[in-house]
Amino acid sequence: MNIIINQKNHNLPDSISSIQELRRHFNLLATNVMIEHNGVALTADQQGQIQLESGDKIEIVRFVGGG
């Protein structure tokens, strides 16, 4: 499946069909991130429900602390 993540094309295995599986694929399950799917920011609950389709646009933003 071909999707766009942070404005770059990615050809992902067909086994990745949800946002949650995408997070697992990129080792982001234990990381605080904001994910946007086709222009809509997702809550943590929605991430497990959204099914990916070829051509989807995903934005992933990591939160970093500092001071």
OpenMM code with the backbone's topology and positions (N, CA, C; nanometers):
from openmm import Vec3, app, unit

residues = "MET ASN ILE ILE ILE ASN GLN LYS ASN HIS ASN LEU PRO ASP SER ILE SER SER ILE GLN GLU LEU ARG ARG HIS PHE ASN LEU LEU ALA THR ASN VAL MET ILE GLU HIS ASN GLY VAL ALA LEU THR ALA ASP GLN GLN GLY GLN ILE GLN LEU GLU SER GLY ASP LYS ILE GLU ILE VAL ARG PHE VAL GLY GLY GLY".split()
positions = [
    Vec3(0.0856, -0.1164, 0.0000),
    Vec3(0.0000, 0.0000, 0.0000),
    Vec3(0.0904, 0.1230, 0.0000),
    Vec3(0.0552, 0.2209, -0.0793),
    Vec3(0.1320, 0.3435, -0.0896),
    Vec3(0.0578, 0.4552, -0.0168),
    Vec3(0.1211, 0.5111, 0.0883),
    Vec3(0.0635, 0.6250, 0.1585),
    Vec3(0.1700, 0.7325, 0.1735),
    Vec3(0.1262, 0.8516, 0.2046),
    Vec3(0.2178, 0.9639, 0.2236),
    Vec3(0.2261, 0.9917, 0.3731),
    Vec3(0.3483, 0.9839, 0.4264),
    Vec3(0.3718, 1.0104, 0.5682),
    Vec3(0.4673, 1.1282, 0.5775),
    Vec3(0.4223, 1.2329, 0.6447),
    Vec3(0.5027, 1.3552, 0.6592),
    Vec3(0.5581, 1.4003, 0.5245),
    Vec3(0.4716, 1.3996, 0.4256),
    Vec3(0.4986, 1.4511, 0.2903),
    Vec3(0.5976, 1.3663, 0.2103),
    Vec3(0.6193, 1.2404, 0.2511),
    Vec3(0.7063, 1.1499, 0.1761),
    Vec3(0.6295, 1.0225, 0.1437),
    Vec3(0.6460, 0.9724, 0.0223),
    Vec3(0.5801, 0.8484, -0.0176),
    Vec3(0.6421, 0.7291, 0.0539),
    Vec3(0.5561, 0.6393, 0.1003),
    Vec3(0.5998, 0.5154, 0.1650),
    Vec3(0.5187, 0.4003, 0.1067),
    Vec3(0.5865, 0.2964, 0.0654),
    Vec3(0.5198, 0.1754, 0.0214),
    Vec3(0.5241, 0.0775, 0.1378),
    Vec3(0.4095, 0.0558, 0.2015),
    Vec3(0.4008, -0.0258, 0.3219),
    Vec3(0.3480, -0.1645, 0.2908),
    Vec3(0.3859, -0.2632, 0.3739),
    Vec3(0.3302, -0.3979, 0.3563),
    Vec3(0.1785, -0.3966, 0.3715),
    Vec3(0.1111, -0.4857, 0.3030),
    Vec3(-0.0351, -0.4937, 0.3101),
    Vec3(-0.0839, -0.5299, 0.4504),
    Vec3(0.0037, -0.5846, 0.5337),
    Vec3(-0.0359, -0.6225, 0.6696),
    Vec3(-0.0629, -0.5002, 0.7572),
    Vec3(-0.0197, -0.3832, 0.7144),
    Vec3(-0.0447, -0.2607, 0.7900),
    Vec3(-0.1737, -0.1988, 0.7367),
    Vec3(-0.2801, -0.2151, 0.8145),
    Vec3(-0.4096, -0.1674, 0.7661),
    Vec3(-0.4723, -0.0619, 0.8563),
    Vec3(-0.4101, -0.0332, 0.9717),
    Vec3(-0.4664, 0.0673, 1.0617),
    Vec3(-0.3562, 0.1604, 1.1113),
    Vec3(-0.3980, 0.2722, 1.1683),
    Vec3(-0.3036, 0.3675, 1.2262),
    Vec3(-0.2254, 0.2998, 1.3384),
    Vec3(-0.2925, 0.2194, 1.4179),
    Vec3(-0.2260, 0.1497, 1.5287),
    Vec3(-0.1158, 0.0580, 1.4754),
    Vec3(-0.1419, -0.0146, 1.3682),
    Vec3(-0.0398, -0.1007, 1.3077),
    Vec3(0.0735, -0.0178, 1.2473),
    Vec3(0.0414, 0.0998, 1.1950),
    Vec3(0.1432, 0.1901, 1.1427),
    Vec3(0.2353, 0.2356, 1.2560),
    Vec3(0.1780, 0.2695, 1.3715),
    Vec3(0.2593, 0.3076, 1.4877),
    Vec3(0.3495, 0.1926, 1.5301),
    Vec3(0.2953, 0.0713, 1.5293),
    Vec3(0.3759, -0.0457, 1.5665),
    Vec3(0.4899, -0.0641, 1.4669),
    Vec3(0.4631, -0.0495, 1.3393),
    Vec3(0.5621, -0.0663, 1.2328),
    Vec3(0.6796, 0.0304, 1.2506),
    Vec3(0.6512, 0.1535, 1.2919),
    Vec3(0.7549, 0.2547, 1.3094),
    Vec3(0.8007, 0.2673, 1.4556),
    Vec3(0.7659, 0.1686, 1.5390),
    Vec3(0.8055, 0.1666, 1.6812),
    Vec3(0.7631, 0.2939, 1.7550),
    Vec3(0.6391, 0.3327, 1.7363),
    Vec3(0.5864, 0.4537, 1.7991),
    Vec3(0.4769, 0.4255, 1.9017),
    Vec3(0.4607, 0.2998, 1.9430),
    Vec3(0.3529, 0.2686, 2.0364),
    Vec3(0.3747, 0.3316, 2.1732),
    Vec3(0.4982, 0.3386, 2.2182),
    Vec3(0.5269, 0.3932, 2.3513),
    Vec3(0.5651, 0.5409, 2.3461),
    Vec3(0.5440, 0.6041, 2.2322),
    Vec3(0.5840, 0.7431, 2.2121),
    Vec3(0.4608, 0.8321, 2.2031),
    Vec3(0.4679, 0.9485, 2.2676),
    Vec3(0.3591, 1.0457, 2.2557),
    Vec3(0.3701, 1.1150, 2.1208),
    Vec3(0.2733, 1.0906, 2.0362),
    Vec3(0.2705, 1.1526, 1.9047),
    Vec3(0.1288, 1.2011, 1.8756),
    Vec3(0.1213, 1.3025, 1.7904),
    Vec3(-0.0064, 1.3473, 1.7372),
    Vec3(-0.0103, 1.2966, 1.5938),
    Vec3(-0.1213, 1.2338, 1.5572),
    Vec3(-0.1342, 1.1793, 1.4219),
    Vec3(-0.2544, 1.2431, 1.3540),
    Vec3(-0.2295, 1.2856, 1.2315),
    Vec3(-0.3342, 1.3445, 1.1483),
    Vec3(-0.3545, 1.2522, 1.0287),
    Vec3(-0.4790, 1.2190, 1.0014),
    Vec3(-0.5155, 1.1302, 0.8908),
    Vec3(-0.6000, 1.2085, 0.7931),
    Vec3(-0.5464, 1.2313, 0.6732),
    Vec3(-0.6170, 1.3070, 0.5692),
    Vec3(-0.6703, 1.4403, 0.6214),
    Vec3(-0.5858, 1.5102, 0.6987),
    Vec3(-0.6199, 1.6431, 0.7461),
    Vec3(-0.6980, 1.6500, 0.8756),
    Vec3(-0.7265, 1.5342, 0.9374),
    Vec3(-0.8041, 1.5308, 1.0611),
    Vec3(-0.7171, 1.4764, 1.1737),
    Vec3(-0.6997, 1.5549, 1.2807),
    Vec3(-0.6238, 1.5094, 1.3974),
    Vec3(-0.7026, 1.4002, 1.4684),
    Vec3(-0.6327, 1.2929, 1.5064),
    Vec3(-0.6980, 1.1771, 1.5681),
    Vec3(-0.6711, 1.1701, 1.7170),
    Vec3(-0.7727, 1.1290, 1.7922),
    Vec3(-0.7532, 1.0980, 1.9330),
    Vec3(-0.6893, 0.9591, 1.9419),
    Vec3(-0.6404, 0.9237, 2.0592),
    Vec3(-0.5797, 0.7916, 2.0779),
    Vec3(-0.6806, 0.6800, 2.0475),
    Vec3(-0.8057, 0.6992, 2.0874),
    Vec3(-0.9092, 0.5985, 2.0611),
    Vec3(-0.9350, 0.5812, 1.9117),
    Vec3(-0.9341, 0.6891, 1.8370),
    Vec3(-0.9608, 0.6824, 1.6937),
    Vec3(-0.8490, 0.6120, 1.6179),
    Vec3(-0.7272, 0.6160, 1.6690),
    Vec3(-0.6134, 0.5582, 1.5986),
    Vec3(-0.6288, 0.4077, 1.5764),
    Vec3(-0.6938, 0.3380, 1.6661),
    Vec3(-0.7159, 0.1951, 1.6500),
    Vec3(-0.8306, 0.1626, 1.5559),
    Vec3(-0.9138, 0.2609, 1.5271),
    Vec3(-1.0330, 0.2383, 1.4457),
    Vec3(-1.0144, 0.2763, 1.2996),
    Vec3(-0.9229, 0.3684, 1.2716),
    Vec3(-0.9046, 0.4180, 1.1353),
    Vec3(-0.8338, 0.3141, 1.0498),
    Vec3(-0.8945, 0.2785, 0.9376),
    Vec3(-0.8344, 0.1851, 0.8425),
    Vec3(-0.7650, 0.2644, 0.7328),
    Vec3(-0.6423, 0.2265, 0.7038),
    Vec3(-0.5646, 0.2957, 0.6011),
    Vec3(-0.6022, 0.2469, 0.4622),
    Vec3(-0.5933, 0.3384, 0.3672),
    Vec3(-0.6157, 0.3063, 0.2268),
    Vec3(-0.5037, 0.3683, 0.1456),
    Vec3(-0.4726, 0.3083, 0.0337),
    Vec3(-0.3687, 0.3617, -0.0533),
    Vec3(-0.4005, 0.5067, -0.0887),
    Vec3(-0.2995, 0.5925, -0.0811),
    Vec3(-0.3171, 0.7335, -0.1112),
    Vec3(-0.3449, 0.8202, 0.0098),
    Vec3(-0.3676, 0.7588, 0.1269),
    Vec3(-0.3916, 0.8371, 0.2479),
    Vec3(-0.2716, 0.9256, 0.2791),
    Vec3(-0.3005, 1.0384, 0.3440),
    Vec3(-0.1953, 1.1304, 0.3871),
    Vec3(-0.1921, 1.1318, 0.5397),
    Vec3(-0.0762, 1.0979, 0.5940),
    Vec3(-0.0569, 1.0900, 0.7387),
    Vec3(0.0495, 1.1905, 0.7791),
    Vec3(0.0225, 1.2621, 0.8858),
    Vec3(0.1221, 1.3489, 0.9475),
    Vec3(0.1438, 1.2982, 1.0893),
    Vec3(0.2699, 1.2794, 1.1265),
    Vec3(0.3052, 1.2319, 1.2590),
    Vec3(0.3972, 1.3362, 1.3228),
    Vec3(0.3567, 1.3856, 1.4388),
    Vec3(0.4352, 1.4852, 1.5102),
    Vec3(0.4693, 1.4302, 1.6474),
    Vec3(0.5994, 1.4260, 1.6784),
    Vec3(0.6437, 1.3819, 1.8108),
    Vec3(0.6513, 1.5018, 1.9042),
    Vec3(0.6141, 1.4771, 2.0282),
    Vec3(0.6253, 1.5805, 2.1293),
    Vec3(0.7596, 1.5622, 2.2008),
    Vec3(0.8329, 1.6708, 2.2138),
    Vec3(0.9600, 1.6656, 2.2835),
    Vec3(0.9588, 1.7696, 2.3947),
    Vec3(1.0174, 1.7324, 2.5056),
    Vec3(1.0245, 1.8238, 2.6189),
    Vec3(1.1532, 1.9050, 2.6123),
    Vec3(1.1531, 2.0081, 2.6843),
    Vec3(1.2716, 2.0929, 2.6897),
    Vec3(1.2525, 2.1992, 2.7948),
    Vec3(1.3506, 2.2772, 2.8068),
    Vec3(1.3356, 2.3811, 2.9070),
    Vec3(1.4354, 2.4900, 2.8892),
] * unit.nanometer
topology = app.Topology()
chain = topology.addChain("A")
for resn in residues:
    res = topology.addResidue(resn, chain)
    for name in ("N", "CA", "C"):
        topology.addAtom(name, app.Element.getBySymbol(name[0]), res)
